[in-house]
């Protein structure tokens, strides 16, 4: 889910217009994302709503306790459902957020996650002089692409960081390819960080930011990571046939933006790395619209980061 949509949900909660379905969505986002909880805390502290919500719950519960009940069914109604729905939803979010924080705190007391950043070649796409490989890269330290170029600001689209970004071009419909998803590729050598020396399970967290030239339409993006037990020198030879084999660990995730959801959107996904992994191949894509009658869109990619996550037991 995008940051802009999270902000809309928080604004609706703050303004008292959050409905039950939105409250469930907001609660789920707060449970699953530390950055979402941090944004919620900042907004709550700014408007004094944490205190107001909890105070309102106490006042209404106290008032209900004093007020006479008109019927037997009312006597059997739990106090939680007797509160006004918006107040109950707001308090539920607050309580859920704090309970989640407590759970995270307890886990943090037992384990810590060691984070090891991996070197991504030209992660900010600042090297305008580089030669982009057509298709998969054949070596580490190279960007591969399907219809892409490194550009500076274009129109209202500014790079997320630095002065340049990758422009993912629409693939012509007449081009004989399996699908018309515009992709960028990179290959990382995991031998620089031997996984055998790490304790427990190791995950690779891949983060990338995307932006659409036309935000009036919805967009769909793809991040995929493939782990191979083969050295990078030969990893991309007959690559797609290798990916389809049972012995290759691969994970992909799609991300959607809503119409009118403008600006940059940062997405991330994780892949469990099996012991013996030597090469990590990354794929970043902008998927074509399902409506074939619409003109294909131009998209942009920037600020790619890869981090190894390795849980470490604390003494």
N, C-alpha and C positions, 0 to 999 in steps of 0.2 A: 504494500500500500504506500502511496506517495506521501511525502512530507506535507504537501499542500492539503491533501484530504484529511490528514491527522489534525492540521491546524483548523480546518473547517469544523471537525467534530468538537475540538476544544472550544472553539468560538460558540458553537451551538450550546454546549454545556454551560458556558459562562453566561450566555444570553437567556438561558432557560427554555430554549426551543429544541433541546435534544429529545428525540423520541426513543421508545424502548429498543427498537432495532439498532439505532445508532449507539445507544448506551452499551449494548452487547459488543458492538464492533470496537468501541473505544476501550472498553475493559480488556478485550482480547489483545489490542495493540499495546496497552500498558503492561500486560503480563509478559508479552513476548519481546519487548524492545526496551533496552535501557535508555536509548536516546529519546524514545517516546515518553518515558517516565520523566526524564530530565526536562523535556519541553513542557510537560504538564505541570511539573513543580514550579518552573519559572513563571508560567502563566498564572498559576494559582497564587503564588506569593505576590505577584504583581497586583492582582485584583483582590487579594485577601479572601479568596473563596474557600480555601481549605477550612479556615476557622469558621466562616459563615455557614458552610454546609454542615459541619459537625454540630455547631451550636443550634442550627435550625432543627436537626434531628432530635436533639435533646429536648428542645422546647416543645416540639410537637408531640413527642412521646410522653412528656410530662403532662401536657394538656389533655391528651387522650386518656391518660391514667385517671385524671380527676373528673373528666366528663362522664355523666351517666350514659349507659348504653341502652338503646331503645328496644332491642330484641335479643332473643336467644342466639340467633345467628351472628349478630354483631358481637356478642360476648365471646363467641368462639373464633372471631377473626383475629389472626395474629397482628400484633402492633405494626410489624414491618409493612404489611399490605394496607394498613389503615393510613399510612403516611401519604402525602401527596406524591404522585408518581415521579415527578421531576426531582423532588427532594430525595426520594428513595433512590432514584438512579444516580443522583450526584453523590450521595453518601456511599452508595455501593461502589462507585468508581474510586472514591477516596479510600475506603476501607480496603478494596481490592488492591489498590496501588501500594498501600502500606504493608499489607500482608505479603505481597510479592517482594517488596523490599526486604522484609524480614526473612523470607525464604532464601533470597539471594545472599543475605548476610550470613545465614547459617552455613550455606554451602561454601561461601568464601572463607569461613573459619576452618574448613576441613581441607580444601584444595585451592590451589592457585593455578592460573593458566599462564604458561610461559609463551610469550608471543615473539616469533622470529620473523621479521620482515624479509621477504624475498626480493631480490633485485629484478625489477621489471624494466626491460629496455625502453627508454624514452617514455616513461609512464605518463608524462604530461603532454606528450606529442609536441614537444617544442623544437624538434630537429626538422626544420623545413627542407633541408637538403638531402635527407635520407631517401633511399630508393625502396619503395614498398614492393615486396614480393607478390607477384600475382598468384593467389591461392595460398596454400599452407607454406609457412617459412621452412627453409631447409637447414637452418642453423639457429643457435641461440644468439640473441642480439639483433633481431630483425622482426619487423612487423610484416605479416602477410595480410592480404586483403582480397575481397571480391568487390570491385567497383568502389574504391575509396581513395581519398587524398588528404594530405595535411594542409589545413587552411588557417587563416587568421579570422578575425570577426567577420561575419556575414550578415548584413542587415541588422536586425535586432538581436541576433544571437551572438553573444560574447563568450569566449572561452571561460570555462569554470575557474581555471587557474592558469596563470601564465599568459602567453600571447597567442597560442595556437591550440588546435583541436583537430580531431579526425572527422572528416565529412564522409558519411556513409551514403553513397550514391544509390539511387534506385537502379535495380538491375533491369535492363530492357526485357520486355516480355518475349521478344523473339530470340533471346539468347538461350541455347539448349542446355539448361542446367536443371538439376533435380527439383529445386525450388528457387524462388527468387528473393531469398533473404540476403540482404547485404551484410557481409561479415568481415570482422577483423580477427586476426589470429596472432598468437605469440606462444613461444615454447620456452620453458624454464628448465634448467638443469638442477635436479634435486640432489645430485651427488655432492654439491657444496654444503648441504646440510644432511648428513647421513641419518636416516630415520631410525636405524638400528641403535643409535646412541641416545635416542629419546625414550623416556619411560612412558608406557601406556599408549593409548590411542592418539594418533596425530591427525589433525584436520587441516586442510588448506582452505582459508577464507579468501574469497575473491570478491573484490568490490570495484564497481565501475559506475560512471555517471553518464547519463544520456540526455539528449535534448532534441526536440523536434522543431523544424523550421516553422511548421504550421501546427500550432497547439489547439486550433479549433476542432481538430479531429482526434480521436483516440489513437494511441500508439501502443505497440507491443514490442518488448525487447527480450533478448535472450542472453543468458550467461551460461556457458558450459565449460566444464573442466574434465579432462581425461588424464588418468594416471597410467603410465606405462612402466614396465620393468625392463625397458630397453633404453640404451644410451641415446642421448639426444642426436648423436651423429647419424643415426639410422631410424630414429623414431617415426619420422613422417613419411617414410617410404611405404607405399601400400597402406597408408594410414587408415582410410575408412574401412577397409576390410578387417584391419586389426580391431578397430573400435567395436565391430559387430561380434567379436568373439567373446566367449563367456569369461575368459580370464582377465578382461580389461575392466577396471573400475571407472565408471563415468557417472557424472551427475549434471543435470541441466535444470534450469528454472526459468520460467517466463514471467515477465512483469508487465502489467498494463497501466496506462495512465488514462485519465478520463478526459473527455473533450473540454477544452478550456483550461486544462491543468498545465499552465505554461511554466517555462524555466527549466532548470536542470533537475534531474531526478537521480538520486544515488541508490543503487541496489547492491545487494550482496548475497552470496550463496556459499555453502560449505561442501567440501568433499572429503570423505574419510580416505586417508592414504594408507594403503596396505604396506606392510614391511617389504623392503626391496624395491620400492618405487624409485625410479631413476629420472623420469622425465614427466613434466606436467605440461599439457597442451591446453591453452585457453582459447575459447571462442566467444566473441561478442557480436551480437547480431541485432538488426532492426528488421522485424518481420513485416512482410507486405500486408496491406489491408485485405480483408476477406472480400470486400466489394471490388470486383475486378473493373468496374466501370469508373472508379475514381482514379485520379492520377496518383502515381506512387509518390511517397513523401521522401524528403531529404531529412536525415537524422545526423546527430553529432555524438561523438564519444570523447571522453576526457577523463583524466585522473584515475588511472587503473592502479590498483594496489592488491598485493597478494601477501598474506601472512600465514605462517604456520602456527597452529594452536596446539599446545602440548600440555595437558593437565599435569600438575606436579603436586604430589601429596605433601602436606605440611607436617613438620614434626610435632 
